[in-house]
Structures are given as structure tokens and as C-alpha cells.
Amino acid sequence: DVQLQASGGGLVQAGGSLRLSCAASGFTFDDHAIGWFRQAPGKEREGVYISAPDGSLHIEDSVKGRFTIASDNAKNTMYLQMNSLKPEDTAVYYCAADPTGSVYFTEDDYWGQGTQVTVSS
């Protein structure tokens, strides 16, 4: 079975850091587009950081310079390093992978279950 397991969320003070992890099983990230999304209460889900197979990146403006994405092929895991966190970063964060390599993610793609990030002021 294809599965993404997200973890690493929690409560952190403004200015702090968190690293989210997303472990894949049943497939590898090779040739996949990978990404992190978030959904805050009352808001639509938005793409935070997306990496295409060709290495191109799509980064949400509000996180530029603060968030970075990485992957560890040996562990079949991708990460979202979040620094200088702000209260407005509070949301449920989801990881996703698109096996076609497209950066236009849909519900048909692989999605993790979400992990809550709460940033206190």
C-alpha cells in the first residue's frame, strides 16, 4: 500500500523552529513531485513548498527565506524545516507526492494525514 506518514508538528513559540517529517512507504520519491501544504482554520489549503522532479521549486511568498524542503532517499523521507515561525504559520500541515511529477496536486495524489503546527505569540 502507498502511504505517507507525517510527523513532527507541535506547539512552539514565535521565532522558534520545527522540522516536519514525511515517511513514504510503498513507493519512492524518485521522479515524483513532492510538496508540503497547510490549512489554517477557516481557510483553504495552500501550497507551502513544492519541489518538482527537475529541481524547480514553488515556494509560498510568506515562507520564503524561513522554510526549506529536503529529502533523504535512504530513509525514503522528506522534511520541511521551518525557522523563524510566526503565529500566522499555525495550521495543519500535509505532505504530498505526485507520481506523474506534476506540481499541480489533486486529491488523486498521495497525501499524508496532516500534523498540527501551533505557533504562540
GROMACS elastic network, one bead per residue, 0.5 to 0.9 nm:
[ bonds ]
;  ai    aj funct       b0    kb
    1    25     6  0.72980   500
    1    26     6  0.53246   500
    1    27     6  0.85467   500
    2    24     6  0.75226   500
    2    25     6  0.57004   500
    2    27     6  0.63032   500
    2   110     6  0.74993   500
    3    23     6  0.81062   500
    3    24     6  0.57743   500
    3    25     6  0.51978   500
    3    26     6  0.64310   500
    3    27     6  0.81304   500
    3   110     6  0.71228   500
    3   111     6  0.76172   500
    3   112     6  0.71340   500
    4    22     6  0.61989   500
    4    23     6  0.55902   500
    4    25     6  0.65284   500
    4    26     6  0.89662   500
    4    95     6  0.73935   500
    4    96     6  0.74573   500
    4    97     6  0.84938   500
    4   110     6  0.69816   500
    4   111     6  0.61149   500
    4   113     6  0.74202   500
    5    21     6  0.79302   500
    5    22     6  0.52945   500
    5    23     6  0.51004   500
    5    24     6  0.65158   500
    5    25     6  0.83585   500
    5    95     6  0.82443   500
    5   111     6  0.85117   500
    5   112     6  0.52919   500
    5   113     6  0.65791   500
    5   114     6  0.82260   500
    6     9     6  0.85683   500
    6    20     6  0.70950   500
    6    21     6  0.55725   500
    6    23     6  0.65195   500
    6    24     6  0.89699   500
    6    93     6  0.84136   500
    6    94     6  0.70317   500
    6    95     6  0.66419   500
    6   112     6  0.56347   500
    6   113     6  0.63891   500
    6   114     6  0.60653   500
    6   115     6  0.62395   500
    7    19     6  0.87780   500
    7    20     6  0.57693   500
    7    21     6  0.52619   500
    7    22     6  0.64369   500
    7    23     6  0.84904   500
    7   114     6  0.77706   500
    7   115     6  0.58715   500
    7   116     6  0.87776   500
    8    18     6  0.71765   500
    8    19     6  0.60694   500
    8    21     6  0.59762   500
    8    22     6  0.87759   500
    8   115     6  0.70661   500
    8   116     6  0.84997   500
    8   117     6  0.84785   500
    9    18     6  0.71524   500
    9    19     6  0.76482   500
    9    20     6  0.62209   500
    9    21     6  0.88023   500
    9    92     6  0.84445   500
    9    93     6  0.80245   500
    9   114     6  0.88949   500
    9   115     6  0.52598   500
    9   116     6  0.51475   500
    9   118     6  0.78566   500
   10    18     6  0.79605   500
   10   115     6  0.79838   500
   10   116     6  0.61525   500
   10   117     6  0.50542   500
   10   118     6  0.61059   500
   10   119     6  0.83792   500
   11   116     6  0.83395   500
   11   117     6  0.61870   500
   11   119     6  0.58930   500
   11   120     6  0.72893   500
   12    15     6  0.83337   500
   12    16     6  0.60974   500
   12    17     6  0.72965   500
   12    18     6  0.77279   500
   12    85     6  0.80573   500
   12   117     6  0.78950   500
   12   118     6  0.63342   500
   12   119     6  0.50237   500
   12   120     6  0.62575   500
   13    16     6  0.55835   500
   13    17     6  0.84810   500
   13    85     6  0.76300   500
   13    86     6  0.80705   500
   13    87     6  0.82220   500
   13   118     6  0.83330   500
   13   119     6  0.53796   500
   13   121     6  0.61861   500
   14    17     6  0.85279   500
   14    84     6  0.69193   500
   14    85     6  0.52913   500
   14    87     6  0.62658   500
   14   119     6  0.56990   500
   14   120     6  0.56785   500
   14   121     6  0.53306   500
   15    83     6  0.70912   500
   15    86     6  0.63970   500
   15   119     6  0.87049   500
   15   121     6  0.88652   500
   16    82     6  0.83721   500
   16    83     6  0.61921   500
   16    84     6  0.54421   500
   16    85     6  0.54992   500
   16    86     6  0.82693   500
   16   119     6  0.83489   500
   17    81     6  0.75152   500
   17    82     6  0.54214   500
   17    84     6  0.61618   500
   17    85     6  0.61525   500
   18    80     6  0.82166   500
   18    81     6  0.62012   500
   18    82     6  0.52627   500
   18    83     6  0.67237   500
   18    85     6  0.81890   500
   18   117     6  0.85912   500
   19    79     6  0.66291   500
   19    80     6  0.55821   500
   19    82     6  0.59392   500
   19    83     6  0.85262   500
   20    78     6  0.83454   500
   20    79     6  0.54285   500
   20    80     6  0.50214   500
   20    81     6  0.64562   500
   20    82     6  0.79164   500
   20    93     6  0.85591   500
   20   115     6  0.82414   500
   21    77     6  0.67211   500
   21    78     6  0.58635   500
   21    80     6  0.66085   500
   21    81     6  0.87975   500
   21    95     6  0.85339   500
   22    76     6  0.85559   500
   22    77     6  0.54042   500
   22    78     6  0.51878   500
   22    79     6  0.61436   500
   22    80     6  0.85089   500
   22    94     6  0.87000   500
   22    95     6  0.63731   500
   22    96     6  0.86109   500
   22   112     6  0.74051   500
   23    75     6  0.76426   500
   23    76     6  0.60765   500
   23    78     6  0.65788   500
   23    79     6  0.87579   500
   23   112     6  0.88334   500
   24    27     6  0.66253   500
   24    28     6  0.68197   500
   24    29     6  0.78641   500
   24    75     6  0.86007   500
   24    76     6  0.57027   500
   24    77     6  0.59898   500
   24    78     6  0.82395   500
   24   112     6  0.89272   500
   25    28     6  0.73275   500
   25    76     6  0.76015   500
   27    30     6  0.85960   500
   27    76     6  0.85136   500
   28    31     6  0.85179   500
   28    32     6  0.80951   500
   28    73     6  0.77577   500
   28    76     6  0.61983   500
   28    77     6  0.88617   500
   29    32     6  0.52281   500
   29    33     6  0.77119   500
   29    34     6  0.74674   500
   29    71     6  0.85670   500
   29    73     6  0.74451   500
   29    76     6  0.69726   500
   29    77     6  0.83143   500
   29    78     6  0.86213   500
   29    97     6  0.74801   500
   29    98     6  0.88915   500
   29    99     6  0.80903   500
   30    33     6  0.85544   500
   30    53     6  0.76497   500
   30    73     6  0.83967   500
   30    99     6  0.85787   500
   31    52     6  0.82520   500
   31    53     6  0.52313   500
   31    54     6  0.84102   500
   31    98     6  0.87735   500
   31    99     6  0.69372   500
   31   100     6  0.74992   500
   31   101     6  0.59721   500
   32    51     6  0.87382   500
   32    52     6  0.70773   500
   32    53     6  0.58482   500
   32    97     6  0.61172   500
   32    98     6  0.53094   500
   32   100     6  0.62792   500
   32   102     6  0.77251   500
   33    50     6  0.72111   500
   33    51     6  0.57046   500
   33    53     6  0.55203   500
   33    54     6  0.88382   500
   33    96     6  0.82853   500
   33    97     6  0.55819   500
   33    98     6  0.50402   500
   33    99     6  0.67976   500
   33   100     6  0.74125   500
   33   102     6  0.59392   500
   33   103     6  0.58887   500
   33   104     6  0.89695   500
   33   105     6  0.87141   500
   34    49     6  0.84997   500
   34    50     6  0.58025   500
   34    51     6  0.53566   500
   34    52     6  0.66287   500
   34    53     6  0.81901   500
   34    78     6  0.82790   500
   34    95     6  0.75297   500
   34    96     6  0.57615   500
   34    98     6  0.64269   500
   34    99     6  0.88933   500
   34   101     6  0.81476   500
   34   103     6  0.77785   500
   35    47     6  0.73857   500
   35    48     6  0.74814   500
   35    49     6  0.55400   500
   35    51     6  0.60389   500
   35    52     6  0.85188   500
   35    58     6  0.89663   500
   35    69     6  0.82705   500
   35    78     6  0.89530   500
   35    94     6  0.82999   500
   35    95     6  0.57287   500
   35    96     6  0.52886   500
   35    97     6  0.63762   500
   35    98     6  0.86281   500
   35   103     6  0.81696   500
   35   105     6  0.86888   500
   36    46     6  0.88082   500
   36    47     6  0.62836   500
   36    48     6  0.55704   500
   36    49     6  0.53039   500
   36    50     6  0.63213   500
   36    69     6  0.84339   500
   36    79     6  0.88510   500
   36    80     6  0.73426   500
   36    93     6  0.68292   500
   36    94     6  0.56111   500
   36    96     6  0.62944   500
   36    97     6  0.89554   500
   37    45     6  0.66073   500
   37    46     6  0.54865   500
   37    48     6  0.50548   500
   37    49     6  0.70285   500
   37    50     6  0.83909   500
   37    92     6  0.83313   500
   37    93     6  0.56211   500
   37    94     6  0.50588   500
   37    95     6  0.62514   500
   37    96     6  0.77331   500
   38    44     6  0.84890   500
   38    45     6  0.54609   500
   38    46     6  0.55654   500
   38    47     6  0.66250   500
   38    48     6  0.67241   500
   38    89     6  0.86506   500
   38    90     6  0.87063   500
   38    91     6  0.58092   500
   38    92     6  0.53960   500
   38    94     6  0.58904   500
   38    95     6  0.86800   500
   38   114     6  0.84276   500
   39    42     6  0.82502   500
   39    43     6  0.62510   500
   39    44     6  0.59410   500
   39    46     6  0.64015   500
   39    90     6  0.85488   500
   39    91     6  0.52225   500
   39    92     6  0.53213   500
   39    93     6  0.65872   500
   39    94     6  0.82513   500
   40    43     6  0.53704   500
   40    44     6  0.72782   500
   40    45     6  0.73331   500
   40    88     6  0.85981   500
   40    89     6  0.81624   500
   40    90     6  0.64703   500
   40    92     6  0.63542   500
   40    93     6  0.87794   500
   41    44     6  0.83216   500
   41    90     6  0.88607   500
   41    91     6  0.70413   500
   41    92     6  0.85736   500
   43    46     6  0.86423   500
   46    60     6  0.83617   500
   47    50     6  0.70012   500
   47    58     6  0.82976   500
   47    59     6  0.76751   500
   47    60     6  0.66759   500
   48    58     6  0.78570   500
   48    59     6  0.57732   500
   48    61     6  0.84655   500
   48    62     6  0.86592   500
   48    63     6  0.72552   500
   48    67     6  0.86398   500
   49    57     6  0.71765   500
   49    58     6  0.57664   500
   49    60     6  0.63937   500
   49    63     6  0.84022   500
   49    67     6  0.79079   500
   49    68     6  0.75599   500
   49    69     6  0.69907   500
   49    80     6  0.82775   500
   50    56     6  0.83436   500
   50    57     6  0.56617   500
   50    59     6  0.64352   500
   50    60     6  0.88971   500
   50    69     6  0.81266   500
   50   103     6  0.68908   500
   51    54     6  0.81505   500
   51    55     6  0.61591   500
   51    56     6  0.59081   500
   51    58     6  0.64908   500
   51    59     6  0.87043   500
   51    69     6  0.79384   500
   51   103     6  0.74785   500
   52    55     6  0.53280   500
   52    56     6  0.53478   500
   52    57     6  0.63746   500
   52    58     6  0.82450   500
   52   101     6  0.63211   500
   52   102     6  0.70711   500
   52   103     6  0.61840   500
   53    56     6  0.73721   500
   53   101     6  0.60125   500
   53   102     6  0.84727   500
   54    57     6  0.89515   500
   54   101     6  0.87974   500
   58   103     6  0.83826   500
   59    62     6  0.84644   500
   59    63     6  0.71169   500
   59    64     6  0.63969   500
   59    67     6  0.87373   500
   60    63     6  0.57761   500
   60    64     6  0.65868   500
   61    64     6  0.54173   500
   62    65     6  0.87012   500
   62    66     6  0.85136   500
   62    89     6  0.89755   500
   63    66     6  0.53041   500
   63    67     6  0.55981   500
   63    68     6  0.87001   500
   63    82     6  0.84536   500
   63    89     6  0.86379   500
   64    67     6  0.62904   500
   64    68     6  0.82547   500
   65    68     6  0.77964   500
   65    83     6  0.86463   500
   66    81     6  0.81632   500
   66    82     6  0.60652   500
   66    83     6  0.50756   500
   66    84     6  0.61186   500
   66    85     6  0.77115   500
   67    80     6  0.67681   500
   67    81     6  0.54957   500
   67    83     6  0.60729   500
   67    84     6  0.85534   500
   67    85     6  0.89634   500
   68    79     6  0.81900   500
   68    80     6  0.57856   500
   68    81     6  0.52248   500
   68    82     6  0.67425   500
   68    83     6  0.86513   500
   69    78     6  0.73081   500
   69    79     6  0.56341   500
   69    81     6  0.62748   500
   69    82     6  0.88892   500
   70    77     6  0.86566   500
   70    78     6  0.56393   500
   70    79     6  0.51525   500
   70    80     6  0.65942   500
   70    81     6  0.79095   500
   71    75     6  0.85219   500
   71    76     6  0.74842   500
   71    77     6  0.57636   500
   71    79     6  0.59446   500
   71    80     6  0.88707   500
   72    75     6  0.54633   500
   72    76     6  0.58204   500
   72    77     6  0.53495   500
   72    78     6  0.60906   500
   72    79     6  0.82279   500
   73    77     6  0.65479   500
   73    78     6  0.81715   500
   74    77     6  0.78828   500
   75    78     6  0.85492   500
   78    95     6  0.85841   500
   79    95     6  0.89557   500
   82    85     6  0.65981   500
   83    86     6  0.89678   500
   85    88     6  0.82753   500
   85    89     6  0.65123   500
   85    90     6  0.87657   500
   85   119     6  0.67511   500
   86    89     6  0.53934   500
   86    90     6  0.75905   500
   86   119     6  0.60953   500
   86   120     6  0.77556   500
   86   121     6  0.75214   500
   87    90     6  0.56440   500
   87   118     6  0.72871   500
   87   120     6  0.56630   500
   87   121     6  0.59571   500
   88    91     6  0.81030   500
   88   118     6  0.89848   500
   88   119     6  0.75416   500
   89   117     6  0.75779   500
   89   118     6  0.74688   500
   89   119     6  0.67191   500
   90    93     6  0.88883   500
   90   116     6  0.77927   500
   90   117     6  0.53824   500
   90   119     6  0.54728   500
   90   120     6  0.84073   500
   91   115     6  0.84300   500
   91   116     6  0.60573   500
   91   117     6  0.55113   500
   91   118     6  0.66243   500
   91   119     6  0.88704   500
   92   114     6  0.58167   500
   92   115     6  0.53540   500
   92   117     6  0.59742   500
   92   118     6  0.84743   500
   93   112     6  0.89776   500
   93   113     6  0.87017   500
   93   114     6  0.51970   500
   93   115     6  0.52326   500
   93   116     6  0.61853   500
   93   117     6  0.69645   500
   94   111     6  0.69113   500
   94   112     6  0.56928   500
   94   113     6  0.65221   500
   94   115     6  0.65834   500
   95   110     6  0.83532   500
   95   111     6  0.58807   500
   95   112     6  0.52427   500
   95   113     6  0.79622   500
   95   114     6  0.71721   500
   96   105     6  0.78979   500
   96   109     6  0.69528   500
   96   110     6  0.53671   500
   96   112     6  0.61689   500
   97   101     6  0.82571   500
   97   103     6  0.89858   500
   97   105     6  0.79023   500
   97   109     6  0.61663   500
   97   110     6  0.51533   500
   97   111     6  0.66879   500
   97   112     6  0.89502   500
   98   101     6  0.54950   500
   98   102     6  0.61821   500
   98   103     6  0.73182   500
   98   104     6  0.83364   500
   98   105     6  0.65731   500
   98   106     6  0.84191   500
   98   108     6  0.85280   500
   98   109     6  0.52156   500
   98   110     6  0.64200   500
   99   102     6  0.76858   500
   99   109     6  0.73072   500
   99   110     6  0.81144   500
  100   103     6  0.88972   500
  101   104     6  0.88603   500
  102   105     6  0.69665   500
  105   108     6  0.79322   500
  105   109     6  0.63885   500
  106   109     6  0.56413   500
  106   110     6  0.88170   500
  107   110     6  0.77013   500
  107   111     6  0.78654   500
  108   111     6  0.86479   500
  111   114     6  0.83455   500
  112   115     6  0.86500   500
